[in-house]
């Protein structure tokens, strides 16, 4: 990268960094009491991030709600992340900036920085989705044990709120974490119905929704809830065993999907690293970029088709 290209990159970046820290300084000065001129407690970095990015996070959450999608807060809660929407936006912005910097230093002023910045833009949502799926699967695997514990607590004469507290105490995460939050909300005055409804927003599980519906019906009309939970537990146990059997039967196809996706990418990276001259036309010409894009699209389509054919529906 020659001096002119370096200056073309460095000057806008320096201006962006200066504007960012100027904004932080303005927020810090706003914390001075105008009545007596005394400075209050210094703002923490987390508070500064909230002040800067909270409006953008709120607007994005409103747009997602209008489209019928979960808000950023709900998405982060389902993933088990203890960060705010503003912090999530900061991470996403940082990933884009890091990708652009890596692309600039590696490829110079070209399409490369844009591509890598786009990769940095999509990585955080992919990570959140992965954490959501993993947490939901862990929660569903523990549902049968949770139901048995809840049923036994009710059979011993506990009220529903005391039974939920027993589940929070004796279960494993993430069940214990979520039901501990439920019991805390009930202790602070929230009704059992509202606390369980909030639980459904954090855990996107049809099985859990079925269980919560049974509990709410019991609190309204009464009945033998322990027997109902036992029946639900037997049903969920059979469904879980069926899904495990199907997972074994489709393991080969799912492994094929991973190989079909990973092998071309690993081969391309190997050629790029070990035989750079042979692979150079793919990364230095427009036709090469087009061919890489087509190859990536075909790999993605093949992976989607195989995963759809072997998907285990709940």
C-alpha positions as CSV (number, residue, x, y, z in Angstrom):
1,X,0.0,0.0,0.0
2,X,1.6,3.3,-1.1
3,X,1.5,6.6,0.9
4,X,-1.5,8.0,-0.9
5,X,-3.6,5.0,-0.3
6,X,-2.4,4.9,3.3
7,X,-3.4,8.5,3.8
8,X,-6.8,7.9,2.2
9,X,-7.5,5.2,4.7
10,X,-5.8,6.8,7.8
11,X,-7.4,10.3,7.6
12,X,-11.1,9.1,7.6
13,X,-10.3,6.6,10.4
14,X,-8.6,9.2,12.5
15,X,-11.6,11.6,12.0
16,X,-14.0,8.8,13.1
17,X,-12.0,8.0,16.2
18,X,-11.8,11.7,17.1
19,X,-15.6,12.2,16.7
20,X,-16.2,9.1,18.9
21,X,-14.0,10.3,21.7
22,X,-15.4,13.9,21.4
23,X,-18.9,12.4,21.9
24,X,-17.7,10.6,25.0
25,X,-16.2,13.8,26.4
26,X,-19.5,15.6,25.7
27,X,-21.4,13.0,27.7
28,X,-18.9,13.1,30.5
29,X,-19.3,16.9,30.7
30,X,-23.1,16.6,30.9
31,X,-22.7,14.8,34.3
32,X,-21.5,18.1,35.9
33,X,-24.2,19.6,38.1
34,X,-24.9,23.1,36.5
35,X,-26.3,24.4,39.8
36,X,-23.1,24.2,41.9
37,X,-20.5,23.2,39.3
38,X,-19.6,20.1,41.2
39,X,-18.8,17.0,39.3
40,X,-20.9,13.9,40.1
41,X,-19.6,10.3,39.9
42,X,-17.7,9.7,36.8
43,X,-19.6,7.8,34.1
44,X,-18.5,4.2,33.6
45,X,-17.6,2.9,30.1
46,X,-20.9,0.9,30.1
47,X,-22.9,4.0,30.9
48,X,-21.2,5.9,28.0
49,X,-22.0,3.1,25.6
50,X,-25.6,3.1,26.7
51,X,-25.9,6.9,26.2
52,X,-24.4,6.7,22.7
53,X,-26.0,3.6,21.3
54,X,-29.2,3.1,23.3
55,X,-31.4,5.2,20.9
56,X,-30.2,3.2,17.9
57,X,-30.9,0.0,19.8
58,X,-34.4,1.1,20.8
59,X,-35.2,2.1,17.2
60,X,-34.0,-1.3,16.0
61,X,-36.1,-3.1,18.6
62,X,-39.2,-1.1,17.6
63,X,-38.7,-2.1,14.0
64,X,-38.3,-5.7,14.9
65,X,-41.4,-5.6,17.0
66,X,-43.4,-4.0,14.2
67,X,-42.3,-6.9,11.9
68,X,-43.3,-9.5,14.5
69,X,-39.8,-10.5,15.4
70,X,-38.2,-10.7,18.9
71,X,-36.6,-7.5,20.1
72,X,-32.8,-7.3,20.7
73,X,-33.3,-7.7,24.4
74,X,-35.4,-10.9,23.9
75,X,-32.8,-12.3,21.4
76,X,-29.9,-11.7,23.8
77,X,-31.9,-13.2,26.7
78,X,-32.7,-16.3,24.7
79,X,-29.0,-16.7,24.0
80,X,-28.2,-16.4,27.7
81,X,-26.0,-13.3,27.1
82,X,-25.8,-10.8,29.9
83,X,-25.2,-7.8,27.7
84,X,-27.4,-4.9,26.7
85,X,-28.7,-4.2,23.2
86,X,-26.4,-1.1,23.1
87,X,-23.4,-3.3,23.9
88,X,-24.4,-5.8,21.3
89,X,-24.5,-3.0,18.7
90,X,-21.0,-1.9,19.8
91,X,-19.7,-5.4,19.3
92,X,-21.3,-5.6,15.9
93,X,-19.8,-2.2,14.9
94,X,-16.4,-3.3,16.2
95,X,-16.6,-6.5,14.2
96,X,-17.3,-4.5,11.0
97,X,-14.4,-2.1,11.7
98,X,-12.0,-4.9,12.5
99,X,-12.9,-6.7,9.3
100,X,-12.5,-3.5,7.3
101,X,-9.1,-2.9,8.8
102,X,-7.9,-6.5,8.2
103,X,-9.1,-6.2,4.6
104,X,-7.4,-2.8,4.1
105,X,-4.0,-4.1,5.3
106,X,-4.3,-7.3,3.4
107,X,-5.9,-6.3,0.1
108,X,-5.6,-2.5,0.0
109,X,-8.2,-0.4,-1.6
110,X,-10.3,-3.1,-3.3
111,X,-13.4,-5.2,-2.9
112,X,-11.6,-7.3,-0.2
113,X,-12.2,-4.9,2.8
114,X,-15.9,-4.6,1.9
115,X,-16.3,-8.4,1.8
116,X,-14.5,-8.9,5.1
117,X,-16.4,-6.1,6.7
118,X,-19.6,-7.8,5.5
119,X,-18.4,-11.0,7.1
120,X,-17.8,-9.1,10.4
121,X,-21.3,-7.7,10.1
122,X,-23.0,-11.1,9.9
123,X,-20.9,-13.0,12.5
124,X,-22.5,-11.6,15.7
125,X,-26.0,-12.5,14.7
126,X,-24.8,-16.0,13.7
127,X,-23.1,-16.4,17.1
128,X,-26.3,-15.3,18.8
129,X,-28.4,-17.7,16.8
130,X,-26.0,-20.5,17.6
131,X,-26.1,-19.8,21.3
132,X,-29.9,-19.6,21.2
133,X,-30.1,-23.1,19.5
134,X,-27.6,-24.6,21.9
135,X,-29.4,-23.1,25.0
136,X,-32.8,-24.2,23.7
137,X,-31.6,-27.7,23.1
138,X,-30.1,-27.9,26.6
139,X,-33.3,-26.6,28.1
140,X,-35.4,-29.1,26.2
141,X,-33.2,-32.0,27.2
142,X,-33.7,-31.0,30.9
143,X,-37.5,-30.6,30.6
144,X,-38.4,-34.1,31.6
145,X,-36.3,-34.0,34.7
146,X,-37.7,-30.6,35.6
147,X,-41.3,-31.9,35.2
148,X,-40.6,-34.8,37.4
149,X,-39.1,-32.6,40.1
150,X,-42.0,-30.2,39.8
151,X,-44.6,-33.0,40.0
152,X,-42.9,-34.5,43.1
153,X,-42.9,-31.2,44.8
154,X,-46.6,-30.7,44.2
155,X,-47.3,-34.2,45.4
156,X,-45.6,-33.4,48.7
157,X,-48.1,-30.5,49.3
158,X,-46.0,-27.6,48.1
159,X,-47.8,-24.6,46.4
160,X,-46.9,-23.8,42.8
161,X,-44.6,-21.0,43.8
162,X,-42.7,-23.1,46.3
163,X,-42.5,-26.0,43.8
164,X,-41.0,-23.6,41.2
165,X,-38.4,-22.5,43.8
166,X,-37.5,-26.2,44.3
167,X,-37.0,-26.6,40.6
168,X,-34.7,-23.5,40.6
169,X,-32.7,-24.9,43.5
170,X,-32.2,-28.5,42.4
171,X,-32.0,-28.3,38.6
172,X,-29.0,-27.7,36.4
173,X,-28.4,-24.6,34.2
174,X,-30.1,-23.3,32.1
175,X,-33.3,-24.6,33.8
176,X,-32.1,-23.5,37.2
177,X,-31.1,-20.0,36.0
178,X,-34.4,-19.4,34.3
179,X,-36.6,-20.7,37.1
180,X,-34.5,-18.8,39.7
181,X,-35.4,-15.6,37.8
182,X,-39.1,-16.7,37.8
183,X,-39.0,-17.2,41.6
184,X,-37.3,-13.9,42.1
185,X,-39.9,-12.1,40.2
186,X,-42.7,-13.9,42.1
187,X,-41.0,-12.9,45.4
188,X,-40.8,-9.3,44.3
189,X,-44.6,-9.3,43.8
190,X,-45.1,-10.4,40.2
191,X,-47.8,-13.0,39.7
192,X,-47.0,-16.5,38.7
193,X,-48.8,-16.0,35.4
194,X,-46.8,-12.9,34.4
195,X,-43.5,-14.5,35.6
196,X,-44.1,-17.7,33.5
197,X,-45.2,-15.6,30.5
198,X,-41.9,-13.7,30.7
199,X,-40.1,-17.0,30.8
200,X,-41.7,-17.9,27.5
201,X,-40.3,-14.8,25.9
202,X,-36.8,-15.8,27.0
203,X,-37.1,-19.5,26.1
204,X,-38.5,-20.1,22.6
205,X,-39.7,-23.7,23.2
206,X,-43.0,-25.2,22.2
207,X,-42.7,-27.9,24.8
208,X,-42.2,-25.2,27.5
209,X,-45.2,-23.3,26.2
210,X,-47.3,-26.5,26.6
211,X,-46.1,-26.9,30.2
212,X,-46.8,-23.3,31.1
213,X,-50.3,-23.5,29.6
214,X,-51.0,-26.5,31.8
215,X,-49.7,-24.6,34.9
216,X,-51.7,-21.5,34.1
217,X,-54.9,-23.5,33.6
218,X,-54.4,-25.1,37.0
219,X,-54.0,-21.8,38.7
220,X,-57.3,-20.6,37.2
221,X,-59.6,-23.6,37.3
222,X,-57.8,-26.0,39.6
223,X,-57.3,-29.8,39.1
224,X,-54.6,-32.4,39.7
225,X,-51.6,-30.6,38.3
226,X,-49.2,-33.3,39.4
227,X,-50.9,-35.9,37.3
228,X,-51.1,-33.7,34.3
229,X,-47.4,-32.9,34.6
230,X,-46.6,-36.7,34.8
231,X,-48.5,-37.3,31.6
232,X,-46.7,-34.4,29.9
233,X,-43.4,-35.8,31.1
234,X,-44.1,-39.2,29.6
235,X,-45.0,-37.7,26.3
236,X,-41.9,-35.5,26.2
237,X,-39.7,-38.4,27.1
238,X,-41.1,-40.5,24.2
239,X,-40.6,-37.5,21.8
240,X,-37.1,-37.0,23.0
241,X,-36.2,-40.7,22.4
242,X,-37.8,-40.5,19.0
243,X,-35.7,-37.5,18.1
244,X,-32.5,-39.2,19.3
245,X,-33.3,-42.2,17.1
246,X,-33.9,-40.0,14.1
247,X,-30.7,-38.1,14.8
248,X,-28.7,-41.4,14.7
249,X,-30.4,-42.4,11.4
250,X,-29.6,-39.0,9.7
251,X,-26.1,-38.7,11.1
252,X,-24.5,-39.7,7.8
253,X,-26.4,-37.2,5.8
254,X,-25.6,-34.4,8.3
255,X,-21.9,-35.3,8.2
256,X,-22.1,-35.1,4.4
257,X,-23.5,-31.6,4.6
258,X,-20.6,-30.6,6.8
259,X,-18.0,-32.1,4.5
260,X,-19.6,-30.6,1.4
261,X,-19.5,-27.2,3.1
262,X,-16.1,-27.4,4.7
263,X,-14.0,-29.2,2.2
264,X,-14.0,-26.6,-0.7
265,X,-13.4,-23.8,1.8
266,X,-10.4,-25.6,3.4
267,X,-9.1,-26.5,0.0
268,X,-9.3,-22.9,-1.2
269,X,-7.6,-21.6,2.0
270,X,-4.9,-24.2,1.6
271,X,-4.2,-23.2,-2.0
272,X,-4.2,-19.5,-1.0
273,X,-1.7,-20.0,1.8
274,X,0.6,-22.7,0.4
275,X,0.4,-22.0,-3.4
276,X,-0.4,-18.2,-3.6
277,X,0.8,-17.8,-7.2
278,X,-1.5,-20.5,-8.4
279,X,-4.5,-19.1,-6.5
280,X,-3.7,-15.4,-7.2
281,X,-6.1,-14.9,-10.1
282,X,-9.0,-15.7,-7.8
283,X,-8.2,-12.9,-5.5
284,X,-6.7,-10.3,-7.8
285,X,-9.2,-10.1,-10.7
286,X,-12.9,-9.3,-11.0
287,X,-13.6,-12.6,-12.7
288,X,-12.0,-14.4,-9.8
289,X,-14.2,-12.6,-7.2
290,X,-17.3,-13.5,-9.3
291,X,-16.3,-17.1,-9.4
292,X,-15.6,-17.2,-5.7
293,X,-19.0,-15.6,-5.1
294,X,-20.8,-18.2,-7.3
295,X,-18.9,-21.0,-5.6
296,X,-19.8,-19.8,-2.1
297,X,-23.5,-19.4,-3.2
298,X,-23.6,-23.0,-4.6
299,X,-22.0,-24.4,-1.4
300,X,-24.6,-22.5,0.7
301,X,-27.5,-23.8,-1.4
302,X,-26.2,-27.4,-1.2
303,X,-25.8,-27.1,2.5
304,X,-29.3,-25.7,3.0
305,X,-30.9,-28.4,0.9
306,X,-29.2,-31.2,2.8
307,X,-30.0,-29.7,6.2
308,X,-33.6,-29.3,5.2
309,X,-33.9,-32.9,4.2
310,X,-32.3,-34.1,7.4
311,X,-33.9,-31.5,9.8
312,X,-35.5,-33.0,12.9
313,X,-38.8,-31.1,13.4
314,X,-39.9,-30.6,17.0
